[in-house]
Amino acid sequence: MTELATRDVDAPTLDVAAIREEFPILSRQVHGRPLVYLDNAATSQTPRRVIAAFDDYYSRYNANIHRGLHTLADEATAAFEGTRETVRGFLNAAESREIIFTRGTTEAINLVAYAWGRANLKAGDEVLISRLEHHSNIVPWQLLASELGFVIKVIPVDERGVLDMTAYRELFCERTRLVAVNHISNAFGTVNPVKEMAAIAHAQGALILVDGAQATPHQAVDVRDIDADFYAFSGHKVYGPTGVGVLFGKAALLEAMPPWQGGGEMIKTVSFEAGTTFAEIPHKFEAGTPAIAEVIALGEALRWVSGVGLDAIGAWEHRLLVHATAAVSRIDGLRILGTAPGKAGVLSFVVDGAHAQDIGLLIDQLGVAIRTGHHCAQPLLAQFGVDATCRASFAAYNTLEEIDAFAEALTRVIGMVR
């Protein structure tokens, strides 16, 4: 609590009431009660301008992109590629061709695993992965390791959910090829020192891939300052649509990687006699018709976030976290998992004598939406001796009054199940 409270002193305040007006779903009721939505680490809600982007595309210029010569195709292509430039600026990438559109963080990591990994990893090589990782940054590497024979080594965490940086340094050897780590833990909210980790990896001749799904909604990300080789995030975590995400990769790496899917758009020429030549980046990695409307809407979401201000959003979410931490800490038998200094707006906890799923189901009856389960982080939870937690996670539109309603509902539910 001390670390959290110290940072709360001069935190700027957003016009949260005005922000909430931009999110139509927040006005609905659940089981006859006002919705309190605290499942933002899974999926954030969507402002009107993002929803309107879908209607605008399908109402005015629905067409396939890049290859058409007619007006609608030109307009769709311009909007789609405009989002690529928006993402470039959002991440401070050097060039828009370093931005690849995917279905989300999971697909982006799989792209790196199967395009870069297959071409660069071999038996005896080593990949370092933290125990904080989401399954999407573990399973692709396990699948590839079973095929190629490289070794996965795990970066340990301490009892607070903080990476052991001494152990991290000691894990490197001449066979280390890649570090795969999240920027912010989805389960605990730990903010990892990815810039420092990148510098250590590069000094050892290794690359670093950063899962930024939980970072981009909460803080400014500068991939050049981090010196990330690859950085991935998902639209639906950052007030955008589902089914779309981004992979940033350094141009030289992307150019050297083979494509991972074949089809239209990713080719330069196709011939039965002479074979196939491939398009330049980023199109080499974007086979087939993409999620055009989703990409355009993602651009709107990122412009909305940038307009509100990520520093202000992060500071407000920290106030919410401080308030929530104090409120739930008064509940007898409740234990918070993940107490890293400077953590993001994620509050995971277990309650003596109560199963997480029971709490989640009953608190929903009181209009409060939280996440329960293993949060696709089973190796992390196993270290702490649990198979599930309750998780409340915060966004720009949440209020202190909602935190109070959550704490009141939680207290009532725990009294019912114990």
C-alpha positions as CSV (number, residue, x, y, z in Angstrom):
1,M,0.0,0.0,0.0
2,T,2.8,2.5,0.7
3,E,4.2,2.4,-2.8
4,L,0.7,2.8,-4.3
5,A,-0.3,5.7,-2.0
6,T,2.9,7.6,-2.6
7,R,2.2,7.9,-6.3
8,D,-1.4,9.0,-5.7
9,V,-0.6,12.5,-4.4
10,D,-0.6,14.7,-7.5
11,A,-2.3,12.4,-10.0
12,P,-4.2,14.4,-12.6
13,T,-8.0,13.8,-12.9
14,L,-9.8,13.0,-16.1
15,D,-13.2,14.3,-17.0
16,V,-14.5,10.8,-16.4
17,A,-18.2,11.7,-16.7
18,A,-17.5,13.1,-20.2
19,I,-15.5,10.0,-21.1
20,R,-18.3,7.7,-20.0
21,E,-20.8,9.5,-22.3
22,E,-18.7,8.3,-25.2
23,F,-19.3,4.6,-24.3
24,P,-22.9,3.6,-24.9
25,I,-22.6,0.2,-23.2
26,L,-21.9,1.8,-19.9
27,S,-25.5,3.0,-19.6
28,R,-27.0,-0.5,-19.6
29,Q,-28.1,-2.5,-16.6
30,V,-27.2,-6.0,-15.7
31,H,-29.7,-8.0,-13.5
32,G,-31.5,-4.7,-12.8
33,R,-28.4,-2.9,-11.6
34,P,-26.1,-0.4,-13.3
35,L,-23.3,-2.1,-15.0
36,V,-19.9,-1.9,-13.2
37,Y,-17.5,-3.2,-15.8
38,L,-14.1,-4.2,-14.3
39,D,-12.9,-6.7,-16.9
40,N,-10.8,-4.4,-18.9
41,A,-7.7,-6.5,-19.0
42,A,-9.7,-9.0,-21.0
43,T,-11.5,-6.6,-23.3
44,S,-12.0,-2.9,-23.0
45,Q,-15.3,-1.2,-24.1
46,T,-15.6,0.8,-27.3
47,P,-16.3,4.5,-27.7
48,R,-19.0,5.7,-30.2
49,R,-16.4,7.0,-32.7
50,V,-15.0,3.5,-33.1
51,I,-18.4,2.0,-33.5
52,A,-19.2,4.7,-36.1
53,A,-16.1,3.8,-38.1
54,F,-17.7,0.4,-38.9
55,D,-20.9,2.0,-40.0
56,D,-19.1,4.5,-42.1
57,Y,-17.0,1.9,-43.9
58,Y,-19.9,-0.4,-44.6
59,S,-22.2,2.4,-45.5
60,R,-19.9,4.5,-47.8
61,Y,-16.8,2.7,-49.1
62,N,-17.0,-1.0,-48.5
63,A,-14.4,-2.4,-51.0
64,N,-11.4,-4.6,-51.1
65,I,-8.1,-2.8,-50.8
66,H,-4.8,-2.3,-52.7
67,R,-5.7,-3.9,-56.0
68,G,-8.9,-2.0,-57.1
69,L,-8.8,1.0,-59.3
70,H,-12.3,2.3,-58.5
71,T,-13.2,5.1,-56.1
72,L,-14.4,2.9,-53.3
73,A,-11.2,0.8,-53.4
74,D,-9.1,3.9,-53.3
75,E,-10.9,5.2,-50.3
76,A,-10.8,1.9,-48.4
77,T,-7.1,1.6,-49.2
78,A,-6.4,5.1,-48.0
79,A,-8.2,4.6,-44.7
80,F,-6.6,1.2,-44.1
81,E,-3.1,2.5,-44.8
82,G,-3.9,5.6,-42.8
83,T,-4.3,3.4,-39.8
84,R,-0.8,1.9,-40.5
85,E,0.6,5.4,-40.2
86,T,-1.4,6.0,-37.0
87,V,0.0,2.9,-35.5
88,R,3.5,3.9,-36.5
89,G,3.1,7.1,-34.7
90,F,1.4,5.5,-31.7
91,L,4.4,3.2,-31.2
92,N,7.0,5.7,-32.5
93,A,8.2,3.2,-35.0
94,A,10.7,4.4,-37.6
95,E,8.7,3.4,-40.7
96,S,5.1,2.4,-41.4
97,R,6.4,-0.7,-43.2
98,E,7.4,-2.0,-39.8
99,I,3.7,-2.3,-38.9
100,I,2.0,-5.6,-39.7
101,F,-1.7,-6.1,-39.1
102,T,-2.7,-9.4,-37.5
103,R,-5.8,-10.8,-35.8
104,G,-4.3,-9.9,-32.4
105,T,-1.3,-10.3,-30.1
106,T,-1.6,-14.1,-30.2
107,E,-1.3,-14.2,-34.0
108,A,1.5,-11.7,-34.0
109,I,3.6,-13.9,-31.6
110,N,2.8,-16.9,-33.7
111,L,3.9,-15.0,-36.8
112,V,7.3,-14.3,-35.2
113,A,7.6,-17.9,-33.9
114,Y,6.9,-19.5,-37.2
115,A,8.5,-17.0,-39.6
116,W,11.5,-15.8,-37.6
117,G,11.8,-18.9,-35.3
118,R,11.8,-21.6,-38.0
119,A,14.4,-19.7,-39.9
120,N,16.7,-18.9,-37.0
121,L,16.3,-21.4,-34.2
122,K,17.8,-24.9,-34.1
123,A,18.5,-27.7,-31.7
124,G,20.5,-26.6,-28.7
125,D,19.5,-22.9,-29.0
126,E,17.8,-21.3,-26.0
127,V,14.8,-19.0,-25.7
128,L,14.1,-17.1,-22.4
129,I,10.5,-16.7,-21.3
130,S,9.2,-15.2,-18.1
131,R,6.9,-17.0,-15.7
132,L,4.6,-13.9,-15.9
133,E,3.7,-14.7,-19.5
134,H,0.2,-15.2,-21.0
135,H,-0.2,-18.6,-22.7
136,S,0.0,-16.9,-26.1
137,N,3.7,-16.1,-25.4
138,I,4.4,-19.6,-24.1
139,V,2.6,-22.2,-26.2
140,P,3.9,-21.1,-29.7
141,W,7.4,-21.4,-28.4
142,Q,6.7,-24.8,-26.8
143,L,5.2,-26.1,-30.1
144,L,8.2,-24.9,-32.1
145,A,10.7,-26.2,-29.5
146,S,9.1,-29.7,-29.8
147,E,9.7,-29.5,-33.5
148,L,13.1,-27.9,-33.7
149,G,14.7,-29.1,-30.4
150,F,15.7,-25.7,-28.8
151,V,15.5,-25.2,-25.1
152,I,13.1,-22.9,-23.2
153,K,14.4,-21.4,-20.0
154,V,12.1,-19.6,-17.5
155,I,12.9,-16.2,-16.0
156,P,11.7,-16.5,-12.3
157,V,9.5,-14.1,-10.3
158,D,9.6,-13.4,-6.6
159,E,6.7,-13.4,-4.1
160,R,5.5,-10.0,-5.3
161,G,5.3,-11.1,-8.9
162,V,8.5,-9.2,-9.9
163,L,11.0,-10.6,-12.3
164,D,14.3,-11.7,-10.8
165,M,16.6,-9.6,-12.9
166,T,19.7,-11.2,-11.4
167,A,18.5,-14.6,-12.5
168,Y,17.6,-13.1,-15.9
169,R,21.2,-12.0,-16.5
170,E,22.5,-15.4,-15.3
171,L,20.3,-17.3,-17.7
172,F,22.1,-16.0,-20.8
173,C,24.8,-18.0,-22.6
174,E,26.2,-18.1,-26.1
175,R,23.2,-20.2,-27.2
176,T,20.5,-17.7,-26.1
177,R,18.7,-16.4,-29.2
178,L,15.5,-14.7,-28.0
179,V,13.8,-13.2,-25.0
180,A,10.0,-13.3,-25.0
181,V,8.4,-11.2,-22.3
182,N,5.3,-9.2,-21.6
183,H,5.5,-5.5,-21.0
184,I,2.7,-5.7,-18.3
185,S,1.4,-8.9,-16.8
186,N,-2.2,-9.5,-17.5
187,A,-2.6,-11.5,-14.3
188,F,-0.8,-9.4,-11.8
189,G,-0.2,-6.0,-13.4
190,T,3.6,-6.1,-13.0
191,V,5.3,-3.6,-15.3
192,N,8.5,-5.2,-16.5
193,P,11.7,-3.3,-17.2
194,V,11.6,-4.1,-20.9
195,K,14.1,-1.4,-21.9
196,E,16.7,-2.8,-19.5
197,M,15.8,-6.3,-20.6
198,A,16.3,-5.4,-24.2
199,A,19.7,-3.8,-23.5
200,I,20.9,-7.0,-21.7
201,A,19.6,-9.2,-24.4
202,H,21.3,-7.2,-27.2
203,A,24.6,-7.1,-25.3
204,Q,24.4,-10.9,-25.3
205,G,23.6,-11.1,-29.0
206,A,19.9,-12.1,-28.5
207,L,16.7,-10.5,-29.7
208,I,13.7,-9.5,-27.7
209,L,10.0,-9.9,-28.4
210,V,7.6,-7.8,-26.2
211,D,4.0,-8.7,-25.6
212,G,2.5,-5.3,-25.3
213,A,-1.2,-6.2,-25.1
214,Q,-1.6,-4.9,-21.5
215,A,0.7,-1.9,-21.9
216,T,-0.7,0.0,-24.8
217,P,-4.0,0.9,-23.1
218,H,-2.3,2.3,-20.0
219,Q,1.0,4.0,-20.9
220,A,2.8,5.5,-23.9
221,V,5.0,2.9,-25.7
222,D,8.1,3.9,-27.7
223,V,9.5,0.9,-29.5
224,R,12.6,2.8,-30.5
225,D,13.3,3.9,-26.9
226,I,12.7,0.3,-25.7
227,D,14.8,-1.0,-28.6
228,A,12.3,-3.8,-29.1
229,D,13.0,-6.1,-32.0
230,F,9.3,-7.2,-32.0
231,Y,6.4,-5.6,-30.2
232,A,2.8,-6.9,-30.4
233,F,-0.6,-5.6,-29.2
234,S,-4.4,-6.2,-29.7
235,G,-7.1,-3.8,-30.7
236,H,-9.7,-5.0,-28.2
237,K,-7.5,-4.2,-25.2
238,V,-7.1,-0.6,-26.3
239,Y,-10.7,0.5,-26.8
240,G,-10.8,-0.9,-30.3
241,P,-12.4,-3.9,-32.0
242,T,-11.8,-7.5,-31.6
243,G,-10.1,-9.6,-34.4
244,V,-7.3,-7.1,-35.1
245,G,-3.9,-6.5,-33.7
246,V,-0.4,-5.3,-34.6
247,L,3.1,-6.7,-34.9
248,F,5.9,-4.2,-35.0
249,G,9.2,-5.6,-36.2
250,K,12.4,-3.9,-37.1
251,A,12.6,-3.6,-40.9
252,A,15.8,-5.5,-41.3
253,L,14.4,-8.5,-39.4
254,L,11.1,-8.5,-41.3
255,E,12.9,-8.3,-44.6
256,A,15.0,-11.3,-43.8
257,M,12.0,-13.4,-42.5
258,P,10.1,-15.7,-44.9
259,P,6.3,-15.3,-45.2
260,W,4.3,-17.5,-42.8
261,Q,1.1,-17.6,-44.9
262,G,0.6,-17.8,-48.6
263,G,-2.1,-16.3,-50.8
264,G,-3.2,-13.0,-52.4
265,E,-1.6,-9.7,-51.6
266,M,1.6,-11.1,-50.1
267,I,3.0,-12.0,-53.6
268,K,4.9,-10.1,-56.3
269,T,4.6,-12.7,-59.0
270,V,3.2,-16.3,-59.2
271,S,4.1,-18.8,-61.9
272,F,4.0,-22.5,-62.2
273,E,7.2,-22.4,-64.2
274,A,9.2,-19.8,-62.4
275,G,7.7,-20.1,-58.9
276,T,6.6,-17.3,-56.6
277,T,8.3,-14.1,-55.6
278,F,7.0,-12.2,-52.6
279,A,5.8,-8.6,-51.9
280,E,7.9,-6.2,-49.9
281,I,7.2,-5.7,-46.2
282,P,4.7,-5.3,-44.6
283,H,2.5,-6.9,-47.3
284,K,4.6,-10.0,-47.3
285,F,3.0,-10.9,-44.0
286,E,-0.6,-9.9,-44.8
287,A,-1.9,-12.7,-47.0
288,G,-5.5,-12.5,-48.2
289,T,-8.2,-9.9,-47.6
290,P,-7.6,-8.4,-44.1
291,A,-10.1,-7.2,-41.5
292,I,-10.5,-3.9,-43.3
293,A,-13.2,-2.4,-41.1
294,E,-11.5,-3.5,-38.0
295,V,-8.2,-2.0,-38.9
296,I,-9.9,1.3,-39.8
297,A,-11.7,1.2,-36.5
298,L,-8.5,0.5,-34.7
299,G,-7.1,3.7,-36.0
300,E,-10.0,5.6,-34.5
301,A,-9.4,3.9,-31.2
302,L,-5.8,4.8,-31.1
303,R,-6.6,8.4,-32.0
304,W,-9.2,8.5,-29.2
305,V,-6.7,7.2,-26.7
306,S,-4.0,9.6,-27.8
307,G,-6.5,12.5,-27.6
308,V,-7.5,11.6,-24.0
309,G,-3.8,11.2,-23.1
310,L,-2.1,8.0,-22.0
311,D,-0.3,9.7,-19.1
312,A,-3.6,11.0,-17.8
313,I,-5.3,7.6,-18.3
314,G,-2.5,5.8,-16.5
315,A,-2.6,8.3,-13.5
316,W,-6.3,7.9,-13.2
317,E,-6.2,4.1,-13.3
318,H,-3.6,4.3,-10.6
319,R,-5.9,6.3,-8.4
320,L,-8.6,3.6,-9.0
321,L,-6.1,0.9,-8.1
322,V,-5.1,2.6,-4.8
323,H,-8.7,3.0,-3.9
324,A,-9.6,-0.5,-4.8
325,T,-6.6,-2.0,-3.0
326,A,-7.5,-0.1,0.2
327,A,-11.1,-1.2,0.0
328,V,-10.6,-4.9,-0.6
329,S,-7.7,-5.1,1.9
330,R,-10.3,-4.5,4.7
331,I,-12.1,-7.8,3.8
332,D,-11.1,-10.6,6.1
333,G,-9.4,-13.6,4.5
334,L,-8.8,-11.8,1.2
335,R,-5.2,-12.1,-0.2
336,I,-3.9,-9.9,-3.1
337,L,-1.6,-11.7,-5.6
338,G,0.8,-9.4,-7.4
339,T,2.2,-6.6,-5.3
340,A,4.9,-5.2,-7.6
341,P,5.8,-1.6,-7.0
342,G,4.4,0.7,-9.7
343,K,2.0,-2.0,-11.0
344,A,-0.7,-1.3,-13.5
345,G,-4.4,-1.2,-12.8
346,V,-4.9,-4.9,-12.2
347,L,-6.1,-6.3,-8.9
348,S,-6.0,-10.1,-8.6
349,F,-7.0,-11.8,-5.3
350,V,-8.2,-15.0,-3.7
351,V,-10.5,-15.4,-0.7
352,D,-10.1,-18.0,2.0
353,G,-13.0,-20.5,1.9
354,A,-14.4,-19.2,-1.4
355,H,-13.8,-20.3,-5.0
356,A,-13.1,-17.6,-7.5
357,Q,-15.8,-18.8,-9.9
358,D,-18.5,-18.7,-7.2
359,I,-17.5,-15.1,-6.4
360,G,-17.5,-14.2,-10.1
361,L,-21.0,-15.7,-10.8
362,L,-22.6,-14.1,-7.7
363,I,-21.0,-10.7,-8.1
364,D,-22.4,-10.6,-11.6
365,Q,-25.9,-10.8,-10.1
366,L,-25.1,-7.5,-8.4
367,G,-24.1,-5.9,-11.8
368,V,-20.4,-6.2,-11.4
369,A,-18.3,-7.7,-14.1
370,I,-14.9,-9.1,-13.1
371,R,-12.8,-11.9,-14.5
372,T,-12.2,-15.2,-12.7
373,G,-10.0,-18.2,-13.6
374,H,-6.3,-18.7,-14.5
375,H,-6.2,-15.7,-16.9
376,C,-4.2,-17.8,-19.4
377,A,-1.3,-17.6,-16.9
378,Q,-1.3,-21.1,-15.3
379,P,2.5,-21.4,-14.7
380,L,2.4,-18.1,-12.8
381,L,-0.6,-19.0,-10.6
382,A,0.9,-22.5,-10.0
383,Q,3.9,-20.8,-8.3
384,F,1.5,-19.2,-5.9
385,G,-0.3,-22.4,-5.2
386,V,-3.7,-21.4,-6.7
387,D,-5.5,-22.5,-9.9
388,A,-7.7,-19.4,-10.1
389,T,-8.0,-15.8,-8.9
390,C,-10.6,-13.1,-9.1
391,R,-9.3,-10.1,-11.2
392,A,-10.7,-6.6,-11.3
393,S,-9.0,-4.4,-13.9
394,F,-9.5,-0.7,-14.6
395,A,-9.9,1.7,-17.6
396,A,-10.3,5.4,-18.2
397,Y,-14.1,5.3,-17.8
398,N,-14.2,3.6,-14.4
399,T,-15.0,5.7,-11.4
400,L,-14.2,5.7,-7.7
401,E,-18.0,5.2,-7.0
402,E,-17.8,2.0,-9.1
403,I,-14.9,0.8,-7.0
404,D,-17.0,1.4,-3.9
405,A,-19.9,-0.5,-5.5
406,F,-17.5,-3.4,-6.3
407,A,-16.1,-3.5,-2.8
408,E,-19.6,-3.5,-1.3
409,A,-20.8,-6.2,-3.7
410,L,-17.7,-8.3,-3.0
411,T,-18.2,-8.1,0.7
412,R,-21.8,-9.2,0.3
413,V,-20.9,-12.1,-2.0
414,I,-18.1,-13.4,0.3
415,G,-20.6,-13.4,3.2
416,M,-22.8,-15.6,1.1
417,V,-20.3,-18.2,0.0
418,R,-18.3,-18.7,3.1
